[in-house]
Amino acid sequence: QCRASGMKLTPGVYASLASADIFAGDFEQVEARLQQMESDGLEMDEDALSALLLAYANAEPQQSELAEQMFKQQLLGGMMQATRKVLEALRAAVGGQRCLDLRRELSLAQEFEPGKFER
């Protein structure tokens, strides 16, 4: 529908389209949307990764292991940066202590303060 209306599709658009699924914790649907995005020739960016991590955080039961795996895959693959938005979503999915441990493990900058959102 978006393409037919002439809307330029970006990873942020795909993430926005998945917002109800993110809120509901339907991580499988969010994964499917992001796979479609990649099939359409777009690579995951920080918006898309944050959306997926939040879907993992909101899932019942919470999908902390999947969140950690995806975070590591994207960062270690050099595909993106650990922005404040990504780290907040990671913290929601794996908890504050594990988020801090992962940042140390991956030697990420320590300037990010959990609980302080980017505005």
N, C-alpha and C positions, 0 to 999 in steps of 0.2 A: 504494500500500500504506500509506504513512504517513497519508494523508488518511483512509483506511478505518479505521485504528486509532485515529483521533481525535487524532493528533499535530498540534499547531499548526505549520504550515509557516512558516519564516522563512528569510531568506537564509543564515543560519548552518547551518540544517538542509540546505539544498540543497548548500552547500559541503561539509558533512560527508558527504553521500551521494556526493559526487564524489571523496572522498579517495583511493580506489584509482586512479582515473583521473589525479588530480593527481600521485601518486607515479610512475605509469607514463609521465607526460608526454603523455597522450592529451588534448591541449588541445581537439581538436575535440569530444570527448565532453563535456568540461567546459563548453565554449561551448554545446552543445546543452542541457545541464542548466540553465544559467543563462538561456537563451532560454525554456525551459519555465517557469522561475521567473517571468520577466517576463510570460509569457502567463497565468500564474496570478495576476497582479496585484501582484506584489512587485517592488520596485525593488532594484537592486544596491546593496549596502552594502560596508563595508570588508572584512568577512569574505569575501564573494563575490569582490570584486576581488582580494584577496590570494590566494585559491584559484586564480583564473584566471592571475594572474601567475606563481604557482609551477608551474602546468601548463606555461606557456610556458617557464619556466626548465628544467624537466625534459624537455622535448621533445627528440627527436633528429631533425634538428638543432634546436638551441635557437632559439626564436622571439622574439628580442630586439626586432625591429621591431614585431611585433604587440603585445608587452608595452608598449613605449613608446607606441604609438598608443592602446591602451586606457587606460593611465595618464593620458595627456594628455586624452583624451576625457572621462573621468570627473571629473578635477579642474577642467579649464577649463569644463566644463559646470556647475560648481558643485554637482555631485551628491554630493560627499563630501570629506572631509578626508584629507590625507596623514598617516595615523597611522604610528606606528613599525612596526606589523605590515605595512602596505601598503608602506612604504619598504624594509623588509627583503626582501619578496617582489620588489619592483622591482629591488633590488640583485642578487638571485639571477638575475634574468632578463636584465639589461642590463650587469651588471658595476659595480663600485664607482665607477670614474671617471665613467661615463655617468650613473649615478644622481646623483652629485654635480653634474654638469653640468645635468641636468634640474631638480634642486632650485634651482640658481641661476637657470636660465632662467625657471622658474615662480615665482621669489621665495618659495620655501618656507622656513620657519623652519630655522635651522641648529642647533637644539638636539639633533637626532637624531645619534647616533654609530653609524656602521656597525659591525656585529659585536656590538652590545650588544642582546640580545633583551629584549623586554618580558616581565615575569614576573608 
